[in-house]
Amino acid sequence: MIVKNEAENLPQCLASVVNVVDEMVVLDTGSTDKTIGIAQQFGAKVSFFAWCNDFSAARNEALKQVQGDWVLVLDADEVLSANIVSQIKKAIENENNLAVNLIRHEIGATQSPYSLVSRLFRNHPEIKFNRPYHAIIDDSVTQLIKKELHWQVINLPAIAILHYGYQPEAIASLDKSNRAKKAMEGFLSQHPNDPYTCNKLGALYLKIGLEKEGIKLLIKGLKSNKADVNTLFELHYHLANAYVRQKKIELAVKHYQKAIDQPILPSLKLGAYNNLGSLLLEMRNYQNACKIYELVLRIDPNFALGYYNLAMAFKAMGRLPESAATYQKAIALNPDYAPAYQNLGVVLYKLGKLPESLDAFKNAIRLHQAQNRFQDAENLRQGLQDIGMILEVERANN
C-alpha cells in the first residue's frame, strides 16, 4: 500500500487482510494524521517516501520492501472480500501464473459497478509499475511474457475488492482532476500513441467538459491498433457516451455494440449494456430494451439500476403490474432509491392503487429531501398538486 492521511479508511482495509497475508508493507508519503500509528498497530511494516507526483515511483519503492513471493496491492479505500481468499490461494499455487486480475466492485458507481484491476502478481524482479498517474504493472508483465513464454495472466470472475472511493461524498472530497490531467498529459507527450493513456486521459477530458479533445484522443487510441481488449472496451464505451451527449445516436449504438463485443468478463460490460438499453428505450424500441435489461440482470441479479430500467421499459409498454413489481425489486436492493419510489408511485396510481401510490410518493419526497435534491422534491409536490394528491402526501409526511 501507499498511503497519505488515511486514518479514517485504513483500519477497515487492514482488517480485511491482516489474517490473510504474511506481511503488510505500508509506504507513507507524508501523513499528518494517525495513519502511521494505525498501520503499526495492525503489525504493518511502515516506510517513508517523499511524494514526487508519480504514483509508479511510490509503488516501486514499496515493492522494494516486499519479502513474500506474491504481492497484493490495495488502496486505503478498498477492502479485500473474504469470499475471494480461497480462490486467490488456489490461483497462486499454479506455477505458471504470473499475475491474477481481480474484479473490483465500485461501491456507489451506478453505471459501471465493476472494473478489472491488475493487483495480484508474483514478486518477480522484472515486474514494475509504470505511468505516473494510473500506475499499472501490465506493461512489464507483457514484456516478461514475451521473453518467458510459460507465464500466463488469469482473471478471477468473483468480486475480490470493494472500492469505496466512488461514493459521492468521497468524490466530492477529492480534487484529482488537475493532478491526473497534468500527469497523463506529460506521459502522453513522451508516448503519443499509447492507447491506455489515450483512453484514460480522453475519458477525463470528457468528464471535465473538453468534449472535442476527449473524442479526438479516444479515436486516436483506437487507431493505434495496440490496445488490449480491456482498453478497447473502455475506448468504445467512452466514445459511445460522448456520442450520446452529442445526440449522435447511430454512432453511440455502434460503439456500445463494439464495446460489448470485446471478449472480456460479462460483469465488466454492464455499463455498456445498460446505456445501450437506455438508447433503445429512448428510440421506443421497447422489446429490445427489455432483452438488454434482462441480460443485465442475468449477469448481475443484484444490480438495482438494471431493475429500475427494466421497470421503465415495462411501464412504456403498458405492462404496469410487471413494472410495479420490478420497481419494488430495485427498492429492495436500494432502499434509498428516490426515483424508483417516485416512478413506482406513478405506476401504482395508474393501477388505481391509491394508498400504495401515496406511500411511494411520500417516500420519494422524503428521500429527495434527505439527499438534498430539494428541486426534485418540489417538482414532485407540484406534480402531485396537479392531480390532487398533494394534501394527502403532506398530511402523511406530518
N, C-alpha and C positions, 0 to 999 in steps of 0.2 A: 504494500500500500504506500501511496504518497499522500500526505495529509497537510492541512493547514487550518487551524481553528475549527476543528470538527468535534468539539466536546459533546455537542448535542446528539450527533449521529453515531459516533464511534462505539459506544457501549453495545448498541443493538447489532452493529456489524460484527464486532469481535466476538460477541456471544454466540453468533451463528457458526463460527469456525473454531472456537477455542478447543472443542473436544473432537475436532475432525482432523486438523493439520498437526504436523510435527513441530513447526516453528512459525512464528509470526514476525515478519520484518516490516517495520513501520518507518518510513523516511519522512521526517518532518521538515517542512520548507519555511518555517518561521511562525509557528503558533504563539499566540499571546494569551490563550485561554488555558483550560485544563487538559487539553488534548494529550500532551506528553505523559502526564501523570496517569491518565486513564489507560493509555496504551501499556504503560509499565505495570499497572495493576492487573491487567489481563495476562501478563507474562511476555509481552512483546519485546523484541529487540529493537530499540529505538536508535536511529542515527539521524544526522542532520545534513541539510543541503541548502546552499544559498540559491534561492529561486532566480532563474535566468530566462524566464519566459519561454521555456522549452520543456514540454512535458516528457518528450522522449529522453532527454538528458537526465531528468529526475528518475524516470522509470529505470533507465540503465544503471544509474547509481544504486538504486535499491536492489537491482539484480545482483550486484556485486556482493551483497551481504547474504545472499541465499546459500544455504548449505545443502538443502534437500535435492532429490532427483527430479521432482516435478514442481512447477510453480503455478499457483492460483493467484490471480490478480483481482482485487476488489477495490472499489472506491468506498469512501466512508458512508455514502448514502445508499449503499447496497447491502443486501443480506443474502447469504447462501441458503437455499432451500434445503431443509433436512431430507426431503424426499429424493434428492438427486445424489446423495452421498454414495449409496451403494453402486449406482451406475458409474460415477466418477472412479471409484476404486476398481471396478471391473475394466474400465477403459484404459487406465494407466498400467494395468498388468500386461496389456498387449505390447510385446517388444517392438512392434513396427509402428506404433502410434507415436507420432512426433508432437502433434497438437490436437486439442479437442475443443471444437467450437461449442459454445453454450448458448442456450436460449435465455434471454433476459426479459422479464416482464416489466414493462414501463408503467408503473403504477400511476394512474391519473391521466395517461395518454389515451384519448378516446378513439382516435382514428387508427393508429397503428400500435397496438398494445404490446407487440413482441419485436425483439431485434436479436440478431445473431452476433455474438462477440467472441473474439479470439482471446480467451482469458486463462486457458489451462494448457500448459506446454512443458516439454522436457527442459530441464536446466542444462541445455546444450550450449557450449561456448560460442557457437555461431548464431544463436538466436538473440537478436537485439531489437529494441524498439527504434522506430524512426518516425519522422514527421513531428513538427514542433507542437501542433495542437491536438489533432486526432492521432495520438501515439499508438501505433499498432506493430505487431510482430510479423504480420503477413508477408511483407516483402522479403525479410530474411528467411522465413520458412520456405517460401517459394524457391529462393536461390539454393537453399540447402537440399531440397528435394531433387533439384536438377542435378546435383552432384552425387547425392547418395540415394539411389533410386528405391531402396527398400522402405523408406519412410512414407507415412501416409497421414492425412488430416481427416478426422471424422467429426460428425455432428451428433450431439445428443439431443433428441427431439423434445424431451421433457423440460419443463421450466426449471432452470438452475439458479438464477439470480433474480431477486426482487429489487428493482431500482425505484427509489422514491424521489429522485431528482426531477421527475416530470410533473409532480404535483404543482398546481397553480401557484401556491404560496412559495414553493421553492424556486420556481422560475422567476417570479416577481422579485425575489431577493437577490438574484444573481445578475450581474451586468457583464455577460460573457461575450456579447456580440462583437464589440470593438476589438477585444483581445483576439478572438477567433479570426476575425476578418484580417487583421494585421498579420497574424502568424501564417495563415493559409496563403495570403497574397504573396508573402515573402517566399514561401516554399514553391508556389506555382511559378514565380519568376525564374527559379532555378530548374524547375521540372515542368515546362509549359504544357506538355501533353499528358500529364499524369491523370488518368481517369478518376481515381479515387478523390483527389483534391478538387478536380472539376466538379464532381458530384457534391461533395460537402460544401464547398465554397458557393457553388451555384445555388444550392438549397438555402444557404444563409442569405445570399443576395435576395432571393425571393421573399424570405422572411422579413427582411428589413426594408422592403419596398423597391429594391433595384431590379425590377422585373426583366427589363430588356437585357441587362448584363447577366442575370441569372440564367435566362433561357439560352443565351449565346454560349455560356460556359457549359451547360448541360449537354447541348448539341455537340460541342467540342469534345466532351468526354465520350460520347457515343461514337464519334468519328475516329477516335484514336484506335479503335479496334483492339484495345489492350485490356479492357475491363473484364474482371471475373463476373460470374453470374450474379453474385450478390450486389456488386456495384452496378451492373446492368439493370437489375431490378429497380434500384433506387433512382438511377438516371431517368428511366422511363416513367417511374412513379412521380417524381418531382416535375418532370416536363408535363405530364398529364394534368397535375394540379395547377400548373401555370396556365395551361390552355383552357382549363375550366374558368379561371378568373377572367381570361380574355374572351370568353364566350365562343371559343373555337372548339365546338363540341365534337366534331368528327375527329380532329387531331387528338383531343383528350381521350376519346374512346379507343383510338388506335394505340396510344401509348399505355393506357391502363391494360389493354389486352397483351401488349408486348411484355409488360411487367409480369403479368400473370403467367405468361408462357415460359418464364425462366424456371429452370429445374432446381428450385430451392424449396425448403420446408414449407408446407401449406400455411402454417401459422404466421409465417413472415409476410404472406400475401394478403392478410386480412384488410389492410388499409386500401389496397388496390381493388379488391373485390367490392368492398363496401362503397367506395367512391364511384366505381362503375355502376353499381346498383342504384346509387343516387342519381346518376346521369340518366339511366334508363327510366327511373321514376319520373324525372323531370320531363322526359320525352314521351311520357304516358305509355311507355312500353311495360305495362304492369306485370304481365306474365313472366317476362324475362327478368325483371327486377326481383320478383318473388323467388325465382330459381336461384339467382345470385345470393340473396339473403339467406335462403335455406341452406345453400352450400356453406356460407359463412358460419352458420350455426352448427353445421356438422363438423366443421373444423374446430370451432370453439363454442361449446354449448353454454359457456358462462360469459359470453360477450353481450353485455347489456345493450350496446348500441345496435347490434345486429337484430335483436328482438324489436327495438324501437323502430328501426327502419322497415322491418317486415310488417309491423303493425300499421305503419303509414301506407304501405302498399296495399294491404288488405282493406284499409279504410277507403283508399282511392278506388278500389274495385267494388266497393259496396258490401264487402264481406265483414259487416260490423261486429257480429259476435266473435269471430276469429280475431279481429283487430283488438277488441277489448281484452280478450284472453292473452294476447301477445304483449300488449302494453303492460298487463299485470305481471307477466314474466320478467319484463325489463325492470319493473319496480322492485320485484322480489330480489333481483340481483343488485340493484342500486336503489335503496330506499330514499335517497335524496335526489332522485331524478325528476326535477320540477317539470320539464317539458313533457315527460311521459305521463305524469299526473294530469297535466293540462289537456293533452290530447285524449287521454282516457275519459276525462270529463265530457269532452265534445261527443265522443262515440256513445257513451252511456246516455247522454241527453238525447241523441238521435234515436236510441233504442227505447226511449221512454222511461228509463230507469232514473228518475229524478233524484231520489235520496242518495243513491250511489254516485250520481253525477255531481251532486252538491259536495259530497265528501272529497271527491277527486279535485274539484276546483279549489276547495278550502285548503287542501294540502299543497296544491300548486302555488297559491298566493303566499302561504306560509314559507315555503321553500325559496321562492323568488326573493322574498324579503330577507330571509336568513342568509342568502348568498349574495346580498347587496345588488340584486337585479331589480331595483325599485321600479324602473320604467316598465319592465315586463309585468310586474305585479299590477301596476296602474293600467297598462293596456288590457290585461285580463279583466280587471274590475270594470273597465269601460265596456268591454265586450259583453260581460255578464249583465251590465245595466241595460244594454240594448235588447237583451232577451228577457229582462225582468227577473233575473236571479240574484242581483247584487245584494238585496236586503237579506235574503236567506243566508248568503255566504258571510256577510258582515256579522249577522246575528250568531252564526255558528262559530266564527272566529273569536267572538267576545264571550 
